Amino acid sequence: MSETIKIDPLGFREYDARWLYPEKINGPGIREVGKGFGSQIIKFRKNARVTVGFDYRSYSEEVKNYFVEGLISTGCYVEDLGLCLSPTIYFSQFDINSDAVAMITASHNENGWTGIKMGIKKGLTHCYEEMNELKEIVLEKKFENGKGNYKKIDNYKSKYIEHLSKNKINKQLKVVVACGNGTAGIFAPEILRNIGCDVIELDCKLDFTFPKYNPNPEDLKMLNEIAKCVKENNADVGFGFDGDGDRVGVVDEIGNEIFSDKVGLLLARDISKKYPGNKFIVDVKSTGLYENDEILKKNNCKTVYWKTGHSYIKRKVNEDKAIAGFEKSGHFFFNQPLGYGYDDGINSAIQVCVLLDNEEYKLSKLIASLPKTYQSPTMGPFCKDEEKYGVIEEITKEIVNLKETGQKIDNQEINHILTVNGVRFSLKDGSWGLIRASSNKPSLVIVTESPTSDNRKKNIFSFIDNLLQQTGKIGEYDQKI
């Protein structure tokens, strides 16, 4: 009897592959995806060496084994780093000079999800074009055939830890390290201790049931737990890491959850002093403060707003030779000499520690030095994968029409529209709203911000929500203001 192969085509997303396992993809389906990625790699280099790893979920090693079978069948030489973080895999490409990388992870998605982050060129991961090519190869079975092999690399974890532990700080900062029982728990506490921090661990024990909440540093539940622990322990800062360790969330010493785009602006200011004349890349969900920041202007640094998504920002940082890139979701990207250009949540936390080591003020005072804005959290109403891009197209036309006809939102004219990723509209007073399709879940993404008032921030959200409800294609929100 022939083997049943199950692969939902919608799992090939803009820059990650994500499926419910085994509901939307089964083991033989994963093997086919491995064949597809292997076929992409072999086009670049015959007998390619590929480093792979997997996160701490009950089924991730099983998924990895199927994926590796597919890679080997195309002629790839697989080097398995075992249980690790996405940035561990990215680092390995520079460290051991592998030809491609693959990480089995669903990051912060709920249990039941699996996924793969893949890359061929050093420091980069698949974007829209590569994912479309992969989808075509897999669904049409355009596979290369070869005979590769498999090798297990023991204790690569210690090499990655040693790499990041080279950074040192002078102040003994007291830091809360929260990992949501995800894989970062066996990396982050040790590394931050090694650089000179006094570490208080919060949910660092590995538990693939994620008993308290998903390891997601944008989730207010996780941030609130970190805030409570910071205050109880009189800590200088709290860090929250996602399931595969490429993102970080930050809480200041008085327990305020700080949106990552503003942490990024503080880091950009600090970096601009040491490396003037540089460029920063930020995603469209990020605060509008970068555009007119006096310190960045003084140091002759430019900011470019770009598509949300770790693969897009990584690539733009690489193409523009920017010193750093920041996403509101907590993906930070540091180019040489601060990093290799990829997103590493622990390195991002280290850079925050370096900032606090350099500054005489506490984090809350540094944040207070930024112009005040009222920001929403990232909100995600359910929208079917097959409908979400059509909804965004419809909403974009509506907002463009409002601008062209001079209509107002909360008594403010629309003075600028950016459509590089969904639609971001800016009002005359600097307030703005963003609606885009999520790249890895069946949902939309909404963010609003106002430098004027909390009410305006809320009114912009109400305007967006009203437009979306009229489409009849929106479900429940994950969180709302």
N, C-alpha and C positions, 0 to 999 in steps of 0.2 A: 504494500500500500504506500502511495506517495505521501510525503511529508506535507502537512498543512502549514502554509506560510501566511501569516497575518501581518499586514502593514497598513495602517491608516495613512493615506497620503498627506493628510493635514498635519501630521507630526513633523514634517520637514518645514520648519519655521524659518524666520528671516535669517537667524544666525546660530540658533541651537536646534538640535533635533530633540523633541520632547513627546513622550507618549505615556498613557496609562498602561502599565504592564501587569498582566498579560492581556488586558482587555482590548487595547488598541494596537498592540504589537506583541508578538510572542517570540520565543527564543529563536526559532528558525527565521523569523522576520528580522531580528537583530543581526543574525548571521549574514543575511542579504545586505543589510546596511554596511556591515564590515567589508563585504565584498565590494560594495560601491565605493567606499572611502579608499580601500586598497587600490581599486582601479584608477581613482583620481591620482593617488600618490605615484603609482607605477608610471603614469604618463610623464611625470616630472623626473623620476629617477628609478632605474631598474635596481632590484635588490635593495630597496629602501629599508632603512632602520626606522622603526616606529615605536615611540615610548607610549605606554598606556598606563592608566590607573583607574581607581574607582573610589566612590565615596562610601560612607558608612550607612547603608540601608540594607535591609535583610536580603534583598535580591540583587544588589549591585554586582557582587562577584559573579553570580550566575550570568547576568547580562554581559559582563566583561568577557567571560569565557566564550559565549556565542560570538561576540563581536570579533574576538581574536581569531577564532576559527575562520571567519570570513576574510580577515586580513591575510592570514597565512596562505589561504587558497589562491590569492592573487600574486603571491611571490614576495610578500613583505616579511621582513625579519623583525619580529616583535620582541620588545624588551619591556617586561611587566614590572612596574614600580610598586604594584600592590595598592594597599589602602593609603590614600594621600589626598592632597588638595589640588584643585585646578592649577593654582600658581606653581605647585611642585612640578606638575607636568610641563608647564610652560618653561620653567627654569631649566628642566632637564635638556631641552632642545639647545640651549646655549652651553650648558655644562658638559654634556656628553655628545653634542653635535649630531643629534638624531635628525632624520629627514622630515619627520612629521610627528604630530602628537594627537592623542585622543583621550579624553577624560569621560568616564561613565558617571554622570551625575544629573540629578534633577534640581540641583542647587537648593532653593528654598521652597520649591513646590511641595504640596502635601504628599504624604505617603501614598504609594500606589503609582506615582509618577517615576519614570526613568528618563534618561536623556543622554546626549553625547555632545561634548564640546570638542571640535576638531580644528586642526590647523596644519598647514604645510610650510608656508614661509615663516621664518623665525619671528616669534613675538606676536603673530597675527592668528586670528581664528576665522573660520568660514563666515562670509557675508552672504547677502542675498543671491548673487550670481553663482557662487560655489555651492550653496545649498540647493539651488534649482538644478544645477548640473548633477549633483549627487542624487537628487530625487529622480531625475530622468534615467540615470544609469541604473538605479535600483529597480524602478518600476518596469523598465524595459529590458532588464537583465543584460545590460551591455558590459559584462564583466570581463576583466583580464584573467587569464589563467596562469598560474605559476606554482612554485613550490617553495614557500618560505619556511621559517622556523620560529621557535619560541624559546625565550630565555627569561628566567625570573631574576630580577635584580634585588638582592637582599639589602635591607636597612638603608634604602635611599633617603628615608626620612631624616636621618642624622646629617646627611650632606646638605639637604635643604635648610635644616635648622642652623647648621654651622654658617651657611651663606648669609642668612639674615641676621645672625647673632654678631656679625662683625661690627654692626653699628653700636655705638656706646653713647650714653648720656651721663652728665655730671650730677644732676639732681636725682635723688632717689624718689622718683614720682611714685605715689601710691595709685595703682590702676586696678579697676574692676575689669576682668576679662570674662565675657559672657559668650557662650557658644551654642546655646539652645540644644545641647546634647548632640550636636553635629560633629563632623570630622575635625573641625578646627580645634576641638578640645585637647587633642594630643599634640598640637603644635604651638598654638598661640601662647599659652601660659609659660612654657619653657623658653620660648624665644624672647618674650618681653622681660622675663627674669634675667636672661643672659645679657640684655642690653643695659641692665641696671635698675629695673623697676621692681617695686614691692607689689606683688600680684595677689589680688583676691579673686579666687575662681568662683564663677557662677554658672551652674549647669554645664560644666566642662566634661563630665563623665559621659562617655559614649553610650547612647541609647537610641536605637533606630526607631523606637515608637514615638519619639519626640513628645514626651509626656506632658509638657507644659505649654508649648507653642512651637510652631515651625521656626527653625533657625533663620530668621529674616529680619535684618536690622532696620527695615522700613516699617515693620509691624509695631504698632503702638504698644501692644502687650509686652513684647520683648523689651522695648525701650523703657517702659514704665518699671519693669523689674530691675533693669540696670540702674535706673534713677534711684530707686529705693535702696539698693545695695550701696551705691555711691554715698548716699547721705548717711546711712547707718555706719559706714566704715570711714567717713571723713576722707574719702579718696579724692585725688586730684582730677581724675578723668575716668570715664567708663567706656569700654569698647564692646560692641556686639558684632559677632562674625556670622556670616551666613553658612549654609550647609556645605559648600565646597570651598570656603575660605577666600573667595576673591573680592568680597565686599566687606565694608566696615560701617558701623553706625557709631555715633559719638554722643556721649552725655557729659555735660560739664560738672564742675565740682559742687554745684548747688542743686544738681538733679535735673537741670533743663535738658530736654532732648534737643539736639541741634541738627537741623537738616544738613545733609552732607554737602549740598551745594555751598552753604555758608562756611562750613569747615574748609571746603576747597578754596574759597576766596581768601580765607586767612592764610592757607598754605601758599596760594598763588602770590599774595603780598610778600610773604617771607622769601619765597624763591626769587621773586622779581628783584629783590634787593641784592641777592647774591649773583643772579644771572640776568642782568638788565638786557632789554632789547629782544626778549624772547616772546614766544607765542603760547597761549593756553587754548585748549579746546574744551568746550563745555556742552552738555546736551541740552535739548530744547526744554526739558523740564526744570532747568536750573534758574536760579534767581536772576533778575535783570540787573543786579548791582554790578556785575562784572563790567558791563558796557561803559559805565562812567566812573569807575573807581579811580580816585585821585592818586593812590599809591601806584597802581598799575600804569596809569598815564605818566606819572613822574618818572617811572623806570622804563618808559618807552616800550611797554608790553601791550600786545594786542590780544583780544579774545574773540574766538570764532564759535558761534552757536551751531551745533551739528546734530545729526540724527541720534536719537536715544538708542542705546544698545552697545554692549561691551565691544562687539566686533567692529562696529562703525567708528566708535571713538578711538579704539586702538589703531585702526587703519588711518584715521585722519591725523592722529598724533604722529604716526610713522611718516605719512606722506608730507605733512607740513613741517616735519622736524621740530615739533613743538616740545618744550621742556616738560610739559605735563598736561594731562587731561582729567576732567572731573565730571562724574555723573551724579545726579541727585539721588540715585538709588544706592550710592556708596561704592561704586566702581571707581577707583582712582588709578591713574596711569602715570608713571614717572619714567621719563627717558633718561639716558645717560647724562650726568654721572649718578643720578638718584635711583635708577632702575633700568630694566631692559625694555620698557615701553608697554608691558602687559599689566593687567590688573591683579594686584596682590593685596588682599585685605590686611594682612599682618604687616607688610611693608608700609601700607598707608597709615596704620596705627603707629608704627615707628616714626614716620614723618611728623605725625602730630606730637609725639613725645619729644622729637628734636625741636619742634616749634616751641613747646612749653619750656624746654631746656634753655632755649635762646632768650626767651622773654622773661621780663621781671614780673609780668602780670599773670593772674590766673586766667583760665580759659573763658570764664563768664565775662570778665572785663574785656578780653580781646573781642569776644562776640559783640559786646555792648558798644565797642568802638566802631562797628559797622553801622551804616545808616539803617534805621528801623524799617522793617517791612513786615507785613502780615502775610504769612504763607499757609497754604493748605497742605495737608498730607497728600500723598499720592493716592488717588481714589480710583477704584476699578469696578465699574458696573459690568455685569455679565453681558456678553454679546457673542453670538455664535461665530466660530472661526470663519465659516463660509459667508458671513454677513458683515463682519466688522469693518472690512476695508470699504465696502459700499456705503456703509453708514458714515464713515469719515469723509468720503467723497461728497456725499450729500450735504453734510454739515459745513464743509469747506466752501461749497458753492453758496450756501446761505450766508455765511459770514462775509465772503467777498462781496456779495450783493449788498449787504448792510453797509459796508464801507463805501461802495460806489454810489449808493443812494444817500449817503450822509446821515444814516440813522445812528442813534446813540445807544450805548449800553451803560446803564446806571448814570445817565446824563453826561456821558463822556463819548467823544468821537473816537472811532478806530483810526489810529494814525499809521499803523504798520501791521502787515500780515507776513508771517514766515511759514512756508509750506514745505520745508526740507524734510519734515517728518510729522505727518498729520497737519494740524493747523494751530499756530500760535498767533494770537492777535494781541496787539499792544494798544492801550488807550492813551489819551493825551497826557494823563498825569503819571504815566509809567506803570500803571497796573496792567496785568495781562492774564490771559487764560490759555490753556492748552488742552486740545483733545487729540488723541492719537490712538491707533490700534496697538494693543499689547502684542509683542512679538513672540511671546512664549506661552500665552494662555488665551482661552476664549473670553476675552474681555477688552474693554477700552481702558484708557488711562486719562485721568483728568487731574490737572494741577492749576491752581490759581494763586496770584500774589498781588498785593497792593502796597505801595509805599505810603498810601494816604490813610486808609482805615481798615479795620477788621470787617466792618459792614460792607465795604466795597468788595473785599475778597469774597465774602459770602454771596453778595449780589451777583458777582460774575459767575460763581458756581451755579446759582439758581437759574441764571440765563442759559448756561450750557446745559444743565439738567433738563430744563424745559424744552430746548431744541431736541435733545436726545429722546425724551419721552414721546415727543410727537412722531418719531420714526416708528414707534411700536415694536422696536427690536432690542430693547434694553431690559435686562433683568435686575436682580438684586445687586447692591453695592457691597464690596468687602468692608468698606468704612466710608463714613460721610462726615462733612462738617455741619 
